[in-house]
Amino acid sequence: MTQRTPSTPWLGLICGVLAAVGYSLANICLRWLTNLDPIWVSFFKAIPTVVLLAPVAIWQVRTGRSPLPKVSSFCILIVAAIISQLLGNAMLQWSFGVVGVAMSVPLCLGTMIVVGVVISKWWLGESLTRWQGWGTASLVLALITLSLAGRGAVASVVEDTSGWLLIGAGIVAPMLAGISYAFLSVAIRRGVSGEVSMFMTTSLICTVGLVILGPLSLYTTGLEEMAQTTGQQYGVLLIAGLLNAGAFVALTLSFRYAPVIVGNAANSLQNPLSALAGVVLFHEAYSINLIFGVVLTVLGVVMMGLKERPVPELQKEVPDMESAVAGDGR
């Protein structure tokens, strides 16, 4: 089982910033690969995480540091993982090539947190604090504001726009990804929170991705197109997967060493970083709606972590950590 670690806010802050930078760099790599099939990209991206984290999970089980999940928890996690892989990773990757990374990342993160609050309240019976209410309102406003920038985003990414249908699909795709990540997060909290380690959980989720997306990519991409993938593209795919795995570890450590608000605030830096990368590197649309939406997203994430009263010392930090890390959906 996971041991309680003494709070070291400055170390948690550094790890959170490193996670944000890692996820942002991974998003930049994935943005370079929008000419490839999104399912094929999502499949290959999961390989480094399984290779790096699965041995740690196996070691934890063999040494008794973490048990295997119960059968019921295992089934819940498998179903949620399948949904997150198909509607999460694949949809988000597709949206990078339609509305760009500057819009997709805050749309996904904002939707994930808002939906997570709703289903946590009604499914898990968790109460909604005043700060969480304000944070949810800020995130909803951010989603509306970002949606208003959809037309300009599509025009700057896709040469031949297909009217409002493509614009709507480009906006909905990252939001669907956020919804799937939110359900995955709640499934983990309900089924395996405090039961198994996050290394075991993440390894299992990514293994499901390999099993599901691998055969599916043979159908959507085909062997001929896979053979045309260049060595440079494989290199970018590998870097994206390594960055994704490294960012996950950093975010896990952030929530271990510091309060959730510190990790959330630091990790939310990936929103302005992704927006900056999209505008500067990929010449995506730059508008006041995009800026305002990103700012509201960061503000909402920070407010979600604020507490109205001190948390009892004996309260577990692991469920919050697992929800935040798994909810990121990577």
Buried (B, 14 or more C-beta within 10 A) or exposed (E): EBEEBEEBEEBBBBBBBBBBBBBBBBBBBBBBBBEBBBBBBBBBBBBBBBBBBBEBBBEBBEEEBBEEBEEEBBEBBBBBBBBBBBBBBBBBBBBBBBBBBBBBBBBBBBBBBBBBBBBBEEEEEBEEBEBBEBBBBBBBBBBEBBBBBBBBBBBBBBEEBEEEEBBEBBBBBBBBBBBBBBBBBBBBBBBBBEBBBBBBBBBBBBBBBBBBBBEBBBEBBEEEEBEEBEEEBEEBBBBBBBBBBBBBBBBBBBBBBBBBBBBBBBBBBBBBBBBEBBBEEBEBBBBEBBBBBBBBBBBBBBBBBBEEEEEEEEEEBBBBBBBBBBBBBB
